[in-house]
Amino acid sequence: MKKIVINKCYGGFGLSQEAFIELQKLDSEDNPFYHRNNRDSLKLIEVIEKLGSRANGQHSELKIVEIPDDVDYIIEEYDGLEWVSEVHRTWS
């Protein structure tokens, strides 16, 4: 299963200062979070699991969700409240 970090409240994804510092300590070129906003980054997951609710930014409530490894996904949102959806084809 693949783990993905999403925000579960209105306001938008954000990390606390403590989480940001922890992530910077762990971040590396082989698994970066910042510059790509990689929500399935192993380093990001590690920080969220370690800090729990202390990882939440000012207007966020971060949650780790699990999906099957072979699913092509996108993170969708409404006013900052996020969910994971499987990618499908759309025509117009």
Sequence and secondary structure as in RCSB ss.txt:
>XXXX:A:sequence
MKKIVINKCYGGFGLSQEAFIELQKLDSEDNPFYHRNNRDSLKLIEVIEKLGSRANGQHSELKIVEIPDDVDYII
EEYDGLEWVSEVHRTWS
>XXXX:A:secstr
 EEEEEE STT   B HHHHHHHHHH  TTS  TTTT TT HHHHHHHHHHGGGGB TT  EEEEEE TT  EEE
EEETTEEEEEE      
